Amino acid sequence: PLRKAKTKEGKGPNARRKPRPPPKPVEKKVKTKKVAPLKIKLGGFSSKRKRSSSEEDDVDVDSDFDDGSLTSFSVSDGSTSRSSRSKRRSKGSKKKRKEEDADGYETDHQDYCEVCQQGGEIILCDTCPRAYHMVCLDPDMEKAPEGRWSCPHCEKEGVQWEAREEGSEAEEDTEVGAGAAGGEAEEDDHHMEFCRVCKDGGELLCCDSCPSSYHIHCLNPPLPEIPNGEWLCPRCTCPSMKGKVQKILTWRWGEPPPPTPVPRPHGLSADAPDPTPLAGRPEREFFVKWSNLSYWHCSWVSELQLELHCQVMFRNYQRKNDMDDPPPVEFGAEGDEDKSTKRKNKDPVYAEMEERFYRFGIKMEWMMIHRILNHSVDKKNNVHYLIKWRDLPYDQATWEAEDMDIPEYDSYKQGYWNHRELMMGDEGRPGKKLKLKGKVKKLDRPPDNPVIDPTIKFDRQPDYLDSTGGTLHAYQLEGLNWLRFSWAQGTDTILADEMGLGKTVQTAVFLYSLYKEGHSKGPFLVSAPLSTIINWEREFEMWAPDFYVVTYTGDKDSRAVIRENEFSFDDSAIKGGKKAFKLKFPSWPEGGAHQVPRAADVL
């Protein structure tokens, strides 16, 4: 027959542990020997613990010994120093004080709070060396607990260390002696004396692999009776997470677990209906963003998973957010319920994305490809692409498999390989054949030699500007001719005009003309203020479509990604390239917001 799972009678969270009997004094027989009186100074024992002020009062530093007094004093000295160096606590609370003088409590505990790493008045755990401020606990305490207290870490991981009580060394010797004389020592039960859910005592169901204890009616779903055989608590059976959580986006109430059927009693008549199953309770679910993964991989995890694997992040989120009512649902990119409903009715793909991502605080642009930076091939010949996402910095670029279902993924992959072929001559590409819905424009290689004299004045804009769909104003065309002529003469220029008249456009068109006419293949360096960097990107995208524009901006990690993946397809280009040289700027737009930028970034 199977045995029942282990149970115990819990005494509640304020239960005290039974005190051990005081040790019997051990008498040592030492032969007395007459010695000459000496004048000595007693030093401290080799211990790392603090020495209390009471120790200085108990021990006389200068003592004269008479005949036979050396032996008696050495025995009393051992007992005095041991009692003075043992751990001391106040009876009502277990606060630990840090004072500049040597006066304080002697303990093996740490001198700082485990959460905030600061000192001050802290309470000590009875089952590990950790210490905490009462306000740093979750929930915080108004006063120090009485009796035996375990910290949150011990409640989660179990008892791993026993605090040394007064006379503990003597007690250990006594217990060893008692066990050797005959009689087995009592088995210590390290299971919690209270239910982990309701924090109350009573008949508790004990886990067979950790110190957790539960009431059977506090489990979710509840159990009708004590189970047979080995039983593992929800914390031990909680599945692990697929990675490291970067941040918590939102939360919601999940579906309750299926109810637990109640066995039919033996004395119940055949006509009577079956007992009502025990229904479960809905629990919180959290929508999380995973580290080193894009927003396409966001998923829901249970509250217990976060509590076990991301304790600090979970507590911080609890303090900042209301955990009774879930956050209100957003309406995706539209921001309006009516507009969102109309678009969902017209576009089923948008309706699916709205249901999965947009309504939970994820922007549409964060899931759209900006460009593909690089690729890699693993040992199984699977191709992965490094993707930069729109409206997100470079440090949030992620590696995605080639078969990932992302809108316009194949078009961006084709554009990546076309650009790589243009720069390096790579025609072959690894991986699967691309399925393109539309034709991807292949970039034209610039001419090897100049085809147009830069000193010739344009009466109308050239054909390569007509293909962009834009038209230059007459004064902008005149500024373009002047920039080209000055560049041909080797004259530095300043383009000065009022704000809003298109100096950025003229500069972009001038650089594009040098590239398309074969005068210079680049690269071109543009230094612009942070406030106008987005405008520069927009104008280059409009007027210079064949340019591969890289915005060298962001924090340290973003700039590292740009250097490693954007400046060159050669992996060793950054480390083994030529030394830096002084750049000569062909032109500098001046006027309005473009005046000598203090904080500038580079395109």
C-alpha positions as CSV (number, residue, x, y, z in Angstrom):
1,P,0.0,0.0,0.0
2,L,1.2,3.5,-0.8
3,R,2.0,5.7,2.2
4,K,0.4,9.1,2.7
5,A,2.3,12.2,1.9
6,K,4.2,13.8,4.8
7,T,2.1,16.1,7.0
8,K,2.8,18.1,10.2
9,E,1.0,20.2,12.8
10,G,2.1,23.7,12.1
11,K,2.4,26.1,15.0
12,G,2.1,29.3,13.0
13,P,4.6,31.9,12.0
14,N,5.3,33.1,15.6
15,A,6.2,29.6,16.9
16,R,9.3,29.4,19.0
17,R,11.8,26.6,18.7
18,K,12.2,24.4,21.8
19,P,15.3,25.6,23.8
20,R,18.0,23.1,24.2
21,P,19.0,22.2,27.8
22,P,22.0,24.1,29.2
23,P,25.3,22.2,28.8
24,K,26.8,20.6,31.8
25,P,30.1,22.2,32.8
26,V,33.1,20.1,31.9
27,E,35.7,19.9,34.7
28,K,39.3,19.4,33.7
29,K,41.8,18.0,36.1
30,V,45.0,19.9,35.9
31,K,48.0,19.4,38.1
32,T,48.9,22.5,40.0
33,K,52.3,23.8,39.8
34,K,54.0,26.5,41.7
35,V,55.4,29.2,39.5
36,A,56.8,32.6,40.2
37,P,54.3,35.5,40.1
38,L,54.1,37.1,36.6
39,K,52.6,40.3,35.3
40,I,50.9,39.6,32.0
41,K,48.4,41.3,29.6
42,L,45.6,39.1,28.2
43,G,45.1,39.4,24.4
44,G,41.9,38.7,22.4
45,F,41.3,35.3,21.0
46,S,41.9,34.8,17.2
47,S,38.4,35.6,16.2
48,K,37.0,37.9,13.5
49,R,34.0,38.8,15.7
50,K,33.6,42.2,17.4
51,R,34.6,42.5,21.0
52,S,31.9,43.8,23.2
53,S,32.5,46.5,25.8
54,S,31.5,44.2,28.6
55,E,34.5,42.0,27.9
56,E,36.8,44.8,28.8
57,D,35.1,45.1,32.2
58,D,35.1,41.4,33.0
59,V,38.8,40.7,32.3
60,D,41.5,42.3,34.3
61,V,44.4,43.3,32.1
62,D,47.1,43.4,34.7
63,S,47.0,40.5,37.2
64,D,49.4,39.2,39.8
65,F,49.4,35.4,40.2
66,D,50.1,33.6,43.5
67,D,51.0,30.0,43.9
68,G,48.5,27.8,42.0
69,S,46.5,30.7,40.7
70,L,47.6,30.4,37.1
71,T,45.7,27.3,36.5
72,S,42.5,28.5,38.1
73,F,42.6,31.7,36.1
74,S,43.2,30.0,32.8
75,V,40.0,27.9,33.2
76,S,37.9,30.9,34.2
77,D,39.4,33.0,31.4
78,G,38.2,30.4,28.8
79,S,34.6,30.5,30.1
80,T,34.6,34.3,30.4
81,S,35.9,35.0,26.9
82,R,33.6,32.4,25.3
83,S,30.5,33.8,26.9
84,S,31.5,37.3,26.0
85,R,32.2,36.4,22.4
86,S,29.1,34.5,21.8
87,K,26.2,36.0,19.8
88,R,24.1,38.5,21.8
89,R,20.6,39.7,21.0
90,S,17.9,41.7,22.7
91,K,15.0,39.7,24.0
92,G,12.2,41.6,22.3
93,S,13.7,42.1,18.8
94,K,16.6,40.9,16.7
95,K,18.0,44.3,15.6
96,K,21.6,44.7,14.8
97,R,23.3,48.0,15.4
98,K,26.4,49.3,13.7
99,E,28.3,51.8,15.9
100,E,31.7,53.4,15.3
101,D,33.0,52.3,18.7
102,A,33.5,48.6,19.4
103,D,30.2,48.4,21.4
104,G,27.6,46.2,19.6
105,Y,26.4,42.7,19.1
106,E,28.7,39.8,18.2
107,T,27.3,37.7,15.4
108,D,28.2,35.8,12.2
109,H,25.6,37.8,10.3
110,Q,26.5,40.4,7.6
111,D,26.6,44.0,8.6
112,Y,24.4,45.3,5.7
113,C,21.0,44.8,4.3
114,E,20.7,42.1,1.6
115,V,18.4,44.2,-0.6
116,C,19.8,47.8,-0.5
117,Q,23.4,46.9,0.6
118,Q,23.3,49.6,3.2
119,G,23.8,49.5,7.0
120,G,21.7,50.8,9.8
121,E,19.2,49.0,12.0
122,I,18.7,45.5,10.5
123,I,17.0,42.3,11.6
124,L,18.9,39.0,11.5
125,C,17.7,35.8,10.0
126,D,17.8,32.8,12.3
127,T,18.6,30.3,9.5
128,C,21.2,32.1,7.4
129,P,23.8,34.9,7.7
130,R,21.6,37.4,5.9
131,A,20.2,40.6,7.4
132,Y,17.5,43.0,6.2
133,H,16.0,46.4,6.9
134,M,12.4,46.1,7.9
135,V,11.3,48.5,5.2
136,C,13.2,46.5,2.5
137,L,11.1,43.4,3.1
138,D,8.1,42.7,1.0
139,P,5.7,43.3,2.6
140,D,7.6,45.6,5.0
141,M,7.4,45.2,8.8
142,E,6.4,47.8,11.3
143,K,8.2,46.1,14.2
144,A,10.7,43.3,14.6
145,P,9.3,39.8,14.8
146,E,9.4,37.9,18.0
147,G,10.9,34.4,18.3
148,R,12.5,32.5,15.4
149,W,12.4,34.3,12.0
150,S,13.5,33.2,8.6
151,C,14.3,35.6,5.7
152,P,12.5,35.4,2.3
153,H,15.6,33.7,0.8
154,C,15.3,30.8,3.4
155,E,11.6,30.5,2.8
156,K,12.3,30.0,-0.9
157,E,15.5,27.9,-0.8
158,G,15.2,26.2,2.6
159,V,17.3,26.3,5.7
160,Q,21.0,26.3,4.8
161,W,22.7,27.5,7.9
162,E,22.0,27.6,11.6
163,A,22.7,30.8,13.6
164,R,25.0,30.1,16.5
165,E,23.2,30.4,19.8
166,E,24.8,31.1,23.2
167,G,26.8,28.1,24.3
168,S,26.4,26.4,20.9
169,E,29.8,25.0,21.0
170,A,29.3,23.3,24.3
171,E,25.9,22.0,23.2
172,E,27.4,20.4,20.1
173,D,30.0,18.6,22.3
174,T,27.2,17.5,24.6
175,E,25.0,16.2,21.8
176,V,27.9,14.3,20.3
177,G,28.7,12.8,23.6
178,A,25.0,11.9,24.2
179,G,24.8,10.2,20.8
180,A,27.9,8.2,21.3
181,A,26.8,7.1,24.7
182,G,23.6,5.6,23.2
183,G,20.4,6.9,21.8
184,E,19.7,8.4,18.5
185,A,19.3,12.2,18.1
186,E,15.9,13.5,17.2
187,E,15.4,14.1,13.5
188,D,15.1,17.8,12.8
189,D,12.1,18.8,10.7
190,H,13.0,21.9,8.7
191,H,9.6,22.3,7.1
192,M,7.8,25.6,7.6
193,E,5.5,25.8,10.7
194,F,2.9,27.7,8.7
195,C,1.2,27.6,5.3
196,R,3.1,29.4,2.6
197,V,-0.1,30.9,1.2
198,C,-2.2,32.0,4.2
199,K,0.7,32.2,6.7
200,D,-1.3,30.2,9.3
201,G,-0.7,27.0,11.2
202,G,-2.6,23.8,11.5
203,E,-2.4,20.5,9.6
204,L,0.1,21.2,6.8
205,L,1.1,19.1,3.8
206,C,4.8,19.0,3.5
207,C,6.8,19.0,0.3
208,D,9.3,16.1,-0.1
209,S,12.0,18.2,-1.8
210,C,11.9,21.6,-0.1
211,P,10.8,23.1,3.3
212,S,7.5,24.5,2.0
213,S,4.2,23.6,3.7
214,Y,0.7,24.2,2.6
215,H,-2.9,23.6,3.6
216,I,-4.6,21.3,1.2
217,H,-7.4,23.9,0.8
218,C,-4.9,26.7,0.0
219,L,-3.5,24.9,-3.0
220,N,-4.7,25.9,-6.5
221,P,-6.7,23.9,-7.3
222,P,-7.5,22.6,-3.7
223,L,-7.0,18.9,-2.8
224,P,-9.9,17.0,-1.3
225,E,-7.5,14.9,0.9
226,I,-3.9,14.1,1.7
227,P,-2.4,12.5,-1.4
228,N,-0.7,9.2,-1.4
229,G,3.1,8.7,-2.0
230,E,5.6,11.5,-2.6
231,W,4.2,15.0,-3.0
232,L,6.0,18.0,-4.6
233,C,4.7,21.5,-3.9
234,P,3.9,24.0,-6.7
235,R,7.3,25.7,-6.4
236,C,9.1,22.5,-7.1
237,T,7.0,21.6,-10.1
238,C,7.0,25.1,-11.5
239,P,8.4,25.0,-15.1
240,S,11.6,27.0,-15.8
241,M,11.6,30.0,-18.1
242,K,13.0,30.0,-21.6
243,G,15.4,32.9,-20.9
244,K,16.2,36.0,-18.9
245,V,13.5,38.5,-18.5
246,Q,14.4,42.0,-19.7
247,K,11.3,43.8,-18.5
248,I,7.6,43.2,-17.5
249,L,5.2,44.9,-19.9
250,T,1.8,44.3,-18.3
251,W,-0.3,41.7,-16.4
252,R,-3.8,40.1,-16.4
253,W,-5.9,37.6,-14.6
254,G,-5.4,34.1,-16.1
255,E,-7.9,31.3,-16.5
256,P,-8.4,29.2,-13.3
257,P,-6.9,25.7,-13.4
258,P,-9.3,22.8,-14.1
259,P,-11.2,21.7,-10.9
260,T,-10.2,18.8,-8.8
261,P,-12.7,15.9,-8.7
262,V,-13.7,14.8,-5.2
263,P,-13.8,11.0,-4.7
264,R,-17.2,9.6,-4.0
265,P,-17.7,8.6,-0.3
266,H,-18.2,4.9,0.5
267,G,-21.5,5.4,2.3
268,L,-23.1,7.6,-0.4
269,S,-26.1,6.0,-2.1
270,A,-26.0,5.2,-5.8
271,D,-28.8,7.7,-6.7
272,A,-27.0,10.6,-5.0
273,P,-25.0,12.9,-7.4
274,D,-21.3,13.1,-7.3
275,P,-19.7,15.6,-5.0
276,T,-19.0,19.0,-6.5
277,P,-15.4,19.3,-7.8
278,L,-13.1,21.8,-6.0
279,A,-12.7,24.8,-8.3
280,G,-9.4,26.6,-8.7
281,R,-8.7,30.4,-8.4
282,P,-7.5,32.6,-11.3
283,E,-3.9,33.7,-10.9
284,R,-1.9,36.6,-12.4
285,E,-0.1,36.2,-15.7
286,F,2.6,38.6,-16.8
287,F,3.6,39.6,-20.3
288,V,7.4,39.8,-20.5
289,K,10.0,40.9,-22.9
290,W,13.0,38.5,-23.1
291,S,16.6,39.6,-23.2
292,N,18.3,39.3,-26.6
293,L,15.0,38.5,-28.3
294,S,12.7,40.8,-30.2
295,Y,9.2,41.8,-29.3
296,W,8.0,39.0,-31.6
297,H,9.0,36.6,-28.9
298,C,7.1,38.2,-26.0
299,S,5.0,35.7,-24.0
300,W,3.0,35.2,-20.9
301,V,4.5,33.7,-17.7
302,S,2.9,32.8,-14.4
303,E,3.3,34.8,-11.2
304,L,5.1,31.9,-9.5
305,Q,7.7,31.7,-12.3
306,L,8.5,35.4,-11.9
307,E,8.6,35.1,-8.1
308,L,11.0,32.2,-8.3
309,H,13.3,33.3,-11.1
310,C,13.1,37.1,-11.1
311,Q,12.4,38.0,-7.5
312,V,13.9,41.5,-7.5
313,M,12.2,42.6,-10.8
314,F,8.9,41.1,-9.6
315,R,9.0,43.0,-6.3
316,N,9.9,46.3,-7.9
317,Y,7.0,45.8,-10.4
318,Q,4.6,45.1,-7.5
319,R,5.6,48.3,-5.6
320,K,5.1,50.5,-8.7
321,N,1.8,49.0,-10.0
322,D,-1.6,48.2,-8.8
323,M,-1.8,44.4,-8.3
324,D,-5.6,44.3,-7.8
325,D,-6.9,45.6,-11.1
326,P,-5.0,44.9,-14.4
327,P,-3.7,47.9,-16.4
328,P,-6.2,49.2,-19.0
329,V,-6.0,47.6,-22.5
330,E,-4.5,49.9,-25.2
331,F,-5.9,50.0,-28.7
332,G,-2.6,49.5,-30.6
333,A,-1.2,52.0,-33.0
334,E,-4.6,53.7,-33.7
335,G,-5.1,54.8,-30.1
336,D,-8.9,54.9,-30.6
337,E,-11.3,52.0,-30.1
338,D,-13.5,52.9,-33.1
339,K,-10.5,53.3,-35.5
340,S,-8.9,50.1,-34.2
341,T,-12.2,48.1,-34.7
342,K,-12.6,49.4,-38.3
343,R,-9.1,48.4,-39.2
344,K,-9.4,45.0,-37.6
345,N,-12.5,44.3,-39.6
346,K,-10.6,45.2,-42.9
347,D,-7.2,43.7,-42.1
348,P,-7.2,40.2,-40.4
349,V,-3.4,40.3,-40.0
350,Y,-3.7,43.5,-38.1
351,A,-6.5,42.0,-36.0
352,E,-4.2,39.1,-35.0
353,M,-1.3,41.4,-34.2
354,E,-3.6,43.7,-32.2
355,E,-4.8,40.7,-30.1
356,R,-1.4,39.3,-29.5
357,F,0.9,42.4,-29.1
358,Y,-0.4,45.9,-29.8
359,R,-3.1,46.0,-27.0
360,F,-0.4,45.2,-24.4
361,G,1.8,48.2,-24.9
362,I,3.9,47.1,-27.9
363,K,4.2,49.6,-30.7
364,M,3.7,48.6,-34.3
365,E,7.1,50.0,-35.3
366,W,9.0,47.9,-32.8
367,M,7.9,44.8,-34.9
368,M,8.8,46.2,-38.3
369,I,12.2,45.7,-39.9
370,H,14.3,48.7,-40.4
371,R,17.2,46.9,-42.1
372,I,19.2,43.7,-41.9
373,L,22.7,44.3,-40.6
374,N,24.5,41.0,-40.9
375,H,24.0,37.2,-41.2
376,S,25.5,34.1,-39.7
377,V,25.4,30.4,-40.5
378,D,25.5,27.8,-37.6
379,K,26.8,24.3,-37.6
380,K,23.6,22.9,-39.1
381,N,23.7,25.4,-42.0
382,N,20.8,27.4,-40.6
383,V,21.0,31.1,-41.5
384,H,20.3,33.8,-39.0
385,Y,20.0,37.5,-39.7
386,L,20.8,40.4,-37.4
387,I,17.8,42.8,-37.7
388,K,17.6,46.4,-36.7
389,W,14.0,47.3,-35.7
390,R,12.3,50.6,-36.4
391,D,12.2,53.2,-33.6
392,L,14.5,51.1,-31.5
393,P,18.2,51.7,-30.9
394,Y,21.0,49.5,-32.4
395,D,21.6,47.8,-29.1
396,Q,18.2,46.1,-29.3
397,A,19.0,44.5,-32.7
398,T,18.3,40.8,-32.5
399,W,19.2,37.6,-34.4
400,E,16.3,36.0,-36.1
401,A,16.0,32.7,-38.0
402,E,15.5,32.8,-41.7
403,D,12.2,31.1,-41.5
404,M,10.7,33.6,-39.0
405,D,7.3,34.8,-40.0
406,I,7.8,38.6,-40.3
407,P,6.1,40.9,-42.8
408,E,8.3,41.7,-45.8
409,Y,11.1,39.6,-44.3
410,D,12.1,38.2,-47.7
411,S,12.2,41.6,-49.4
412,Y,14.6,42.9,-46.8
413,K,16.8,39.8,-47.1
414,Q,16.9,40.3,-50.9
415,G,17.9,43.9,-50.3
416,Y,20.6,42.9,-47.9
417,W,22.2,40.4,-50.4
418,N,21.9,43.0,-53.3
419,H,23.8,45.5,-51.2
420,R,26.4,42.9,-50.2
421,E,26.9,42.0,-53.8
422,L,27.3,45.6,-54.8
423,M,30.0,46.2,-52.1
424,M,31.8,42.8,-52.1
425,G,30.8,41.0,-55.2
426,D,29.1,38.1,-53.3
427,E,26.6,36.5,-55.6
428,G,25.9,33.2,-53.8
429,R,23.8,33.3,-50.7
430,P,23.3,30.5,-48.1
431,G,19.9,29.4,-46.9
432,K,16.5,28.8,-48.5
433,K,15.3,30.3,-51.7
434,L,13.5,33.6,-51.1
435,K,9.8,34.0,-51.9
436,L,9.3,37.6,-53.1
437,K,5.9,39.1,-53.5
438,G,7.2,42.1,-55.4
439,K,10.3,42.9,-57.3
440,V,13.1,44.3,-55.2
441,K,15.1,47.1,-56.9
442,K,18.7,46.3,-57.5
443,L,21.1,49.1,-56.8
444,D,23.1,50.5,-59.7
445,R,26.9,50.5,-59.4
446,P,28.2,54.1,-59.8
447,P,30.4,54.8,-62.8
448,D,34.1,54.3,-62.5
449,N,35.0,57.6,-64.2
450,P,33.2,61.0,-64.1
451,V,30.5,61.3,-66.7
452,I,29.6,65.0,-66.2
453,D,31.8,68.0,-65.7
454,P,30.9,69.5,-62.2
455,T,31.5,73.0,-63.5
456,I,28.6,72.7,-65.9
457,K,25.5,74.5,-64.8
458,F,22.2,72.6,-64.6
459,D,19.3,74.4,-66.2
460,R,16.9,71.7,-64.9
461,Q,17.4,68.9,-62.4
462,P,19.1,65.7,-63.7
463,D,17.3,62.5,-64.4
464,Y,18.5,60.7,-61.3
465,L,16.7,63.3,-59.2
466,D,13.5,63.0,-61.3
467,S,13.4,59.2,-60.4
468,T,13.1,60.2,-56.7
469,G,9.7,61.8,-57.4
470,G,10.8,65.2,-56.0
471,T,11.3,68.6,-57.7
472,L,13.9,71.2,-56.6
473,H,12.9,74.9,-56.4
474,A,14.8,77.3,-58.7
475,Y,16.9,78.7,-55.8
476,Q,17.7,75.1,-54.6
477,L,18.9,74.2,-58.1
478,E,21.1,77.4,-58.1
479,G,22.5,76.4,-54.7
480,L,23.3,72.9,-56.1
481,N,25.2,74.4,-59.1
482,W,27.2,76.7,-56.8
483,L,28.1,73.8,-54.5
484,R,29.3,71.6,-57.4
485,F,31.3,74.4,-58.9
486,S,33.0,75.3,-55.6
487,W,33.8,71.6,-55.0
488,A,35.4,71.4,-58.5
489,Q,37.5,74.5,-57.7
490,G,38.6,73.1,-54.3
491,T,36.9,76.0,-52.4
492,D,35.3,75.4,-49.0
493,T,31.8,76.7,-48.8
494,I,29.1,77.7,-46.3
495,L,25.5,77.5,-47.4
496,A,23.7,80.2,-45.4
497,D,20.0,80.8,-45.7
498,E,16.9,81.2,-43.6
499,M,15.4,78.3,-41.8
500,G,13.0,76.1,-43.8
501,L,14.3,76.9,-47.3
502,G,15.9,73.4,-47.8
503,K,19.6,73.6,-47.0
504,T,19.4,70.0,-45.9
505,V,17.9,69.0,-49.3
506,Q,20.5,70.9,-51.2
507,T,23.3,69.2,-49.3
508,A,21.9,65.7,-49.8
509,V,21.4,66.3,-53.5
510,F,24.9,67.7,-53.8
511,L,26.5,64.6,-52.3
512,Y,24.2,62.3,-54.3
513,S,25.3,64.0,-57.5
514,L,28.9,63.4,-56.7
515,Y,28.1,59.7,-56.3
516,K,25.9,59.2,-59.3
517,E,28.2,61.1,-61.7
518,G,31.3,59.1,-60.7
519,H,33.2,62.0,-59.0
520,S,33.3,60.2,-55.6
521,K,32.1,56.9,-54.3
522,G,32.1,58.0,-50.7
523,P,31.8,57.5,-47.8
524,F,30.5,60.9,-46.9
525,L,30.5,62.1,-43.3
526,V,27.8,64.5,-42.1
527,S,27.8,66.0,-38.7
528,A,24.4,67.3,-37.5
529,P,22.8,68.4,-34.3
530,L,20.8,65.8,-32.4
531,S,17.6,67.8,-32.8
532,T,17.8,67.6,-36.6
533,I,19.2,64.1,-37.1
534,I,15.8,62.6,-37.9
535,N,15.2,65.3,-40.6
536,W,18.6,64.4,-42.2
537,E,17.6,60.8,-42.3
538,R,14.3,61.6,-43.9
539,E,15.8,63.8,-46.6
540,F,18.5,61.3,-47.5
541,E,15.9,58.6,-47.8
542,M,13.9,60.8,-50.2
543,W,16.5,62.5,-52.3
544,A,19.4,59.9,-52.2
545,P,17.7,56.5,-52.4
546,D,20.9,54.7,-53.4
547,F,22.8,55.9,-50.4
548,Y,23.2,53.4,-47.5
549,V,22.8,55.9,-44.6
550,V,24.2,54.9,-41.2
551,T,23.3,57.1,-38.2
552,Y,26.2,56.8,-35.7
553,T,24.3,57.7,-32.6
554,G,23.1,56.1,-29.3
555,D,24.8,54.8,-26.2
556,K,28.0,52.8,-25.9
557,D,26.4,49.5,-26.8
558,S,24.6,50.9,-29.8
559,R,27.7,52.5,-31.2
560,A,29.6,49.2,-30.8
561,V,26.9,47.4,-32.8
562,I,27.2,50.0,-35.6
563,R,31.0,49.7,-35.7
564,E,30.9,45.9,-35.9
565,N,28.1,45.5,-38.4
566,E,27.5,48.7,-40.4
567,F,30.8,50.2,-41.3
568,S,32.1,47.2,-43.3
569,F,31.1,43.6,-44.2
570,D,34.7,42.5,-43.2
571,D,34.7,41.3,-39.6
572,S,38.3,42.5,-39.1
573,A,37.9,45.9,-40.7
574,I,37.5,47.8,-37.4
575,K,40.4,46.2,-35.6
576,G,42.8,45.8,-38.6
577,G,41.9,48.8,-40.8
578,K,44.1,51.8,-41.6
579,K,44.8,54.4,-39.1
580,A,42.5,57.4,-38.8
581,F,43.2,60.4,-40.9
582,K,42.0,64.0,-40.9
583,L,38.8,64.4,-42.7
584,K,38.1,67.3,-45.1
585,F,34.5,68.3,-45.3
586,P,33.3,69.3,-48.8
587,S,30.6,71.6,-47.5
588,W,28.9,72.8,-44.3
589,P,25.3,74.0,-44.2
590,E,25.0,77.1,-42.0
591,G,22.1,79.1,-40.6
592,G,19.2,78.6,-38.2
593,A,19.4,75.5,-36.2
594,H,22.5,74.4,-38.1
595,Q,24.9,76.8,-36.4
596,V,28.0,75.1,-34.9
597,P,26.3,72.2,-33.1
598,R,27.4,71.5,-29.5
599,A,26.0,68.0,-29.2
600,A,26.3,66.4,-32.6
601,D,26.0,63.0,-34.1
602,V,27.2,61.6,-37.4
603,L,25.5,60.2,-40.4
